[in-house]
Amino acid sequence: MPEVTRARVDAWTWAVRLFPTRSAAAAACKAGHVRVNGDRAKPATMVVPGDEIVVRGGERERIVIVQRTVIKRVGAPVAVTCYLDRSPAVVPKEQKVVMAERDRGAGRPTKRDRRLIERLRGH
């Protein structure tokens, strides 16, 4: 396992399996979904041990602290030793907020529909 002192953020997030492909990691950086120490990260931003990386995407936000820098993709057991996970706990499905859903193509809600939606939301 090649270990270096600094690594590109797109290569590191891919290597520790936060993204399925390196191009997906680079695209997330370009879209502003990756932050290093609170600042938006470009794909070429360098990370060192001790840096905090926040990855938004999917259904949850991942917050990790870099423990070791690697540039080659490693197996899952080795990958978890490369970072310290500070992500918030996943919210169970039972506790998620219920949102009103409308059939696709049903048009705008009527006044009655709007009132029912507001009642559902607790307004």
N, C-alpha and C positions, 0 to 999 in steps of 0.2 A: 504494500500500500504506500504509494508515494505521498510523503508529507512535506509541505513547504511552509514558509513563514507567512506568506501572503497569497491570497487567491482572489480571482475575479468572483464577484457575487453571483453572477449567473452560473458559472462553473461550480461553485461551492454548493449552491442550493440544489443543483441537479445531482451533484456527487453524493450528497447526503439524503437524497430521495425526497426532497420537498416538492419537486416537479418531475413529471414522467420523462420529459426530454429537455435537452439543453436549449433548444429553440423556444420551448414553452417558458422556460425560466427567463430567457432574454426578452421575450415578448411581454411577460409580466413586469419586468423592470422598465421597459419602454412605456408601458401603459400606466406606470406610477403605482403599481400594486406592491412594490418591494421598497422597504425603507431600511437604511442602515444608520443606526444611532440617531433616529428621528428625521433624517434627511432622505429625500427621494433618491433612489439609487439608479444610476445608469448601469447597463450590463457590465461595463468595464470597471466599476467601482471596486476597489480592493478592500478585502476584509482580513482582519487579523484576529487572533484569539482575544476574547473579551468584548468584541463588538456585539451589539444587539441587532438582530434582524427581525423585522416584522413583515410577514407575508399575508396579504389579503387575497382572498379568492375562494371560490367554492362556497361552502356554507359556514366556514369558520375562519377565524384569524389565528395564524400561527406566530408565536413570539418565541424566538430561540436566541440563546447566547452561544457564540462560537467558542468551542473548547479546543478543537484542532482544525487546522486547515488542510483540506485535501482537494486535489483537482481531478482525480480519476474517480469514476463511480465505484462505490464500495457496496458490499452486501449490507442488508438491513441490520444484522447484529453489530457490525462495525460502525454503521452510519449513526446509530443512536449514541455512540460514545463520542461522536464529533461535536455534539451540541447539547446544551442544557435546555430542556423544553419548559418554557414559562407560559404556555398557552392557557387561556381560560378554559374551564371545563365545558364540555359539550352539553347543550341544553337538551333534555329529553323531549321526545316528540309530544308527550302529554302536556308539557308546559309551554309549548310554542303558542303564539298569538293566533287566534282564528281570524282569518281574513275572508271577507265576502268574495265569492267567486261568481262570475257571470259567464254564461255560455258565449263562446266566440261568435262574433257576428250578431249579437243580440242588440246592438245599438247602444245609445246612451241610456242610463237609468232614468226612469220616470221619477216624478216627485215622490210617489209612494215608495218606489225602490230605494231612493235616497234616504228617506226617513227610516226604512227598515235597516239599511246599512248603518246609519248613525246609531240606531237603537242597539244593534249588534255590537258596535264598538264601544258602547257605554256613554254616548254623548247625549 
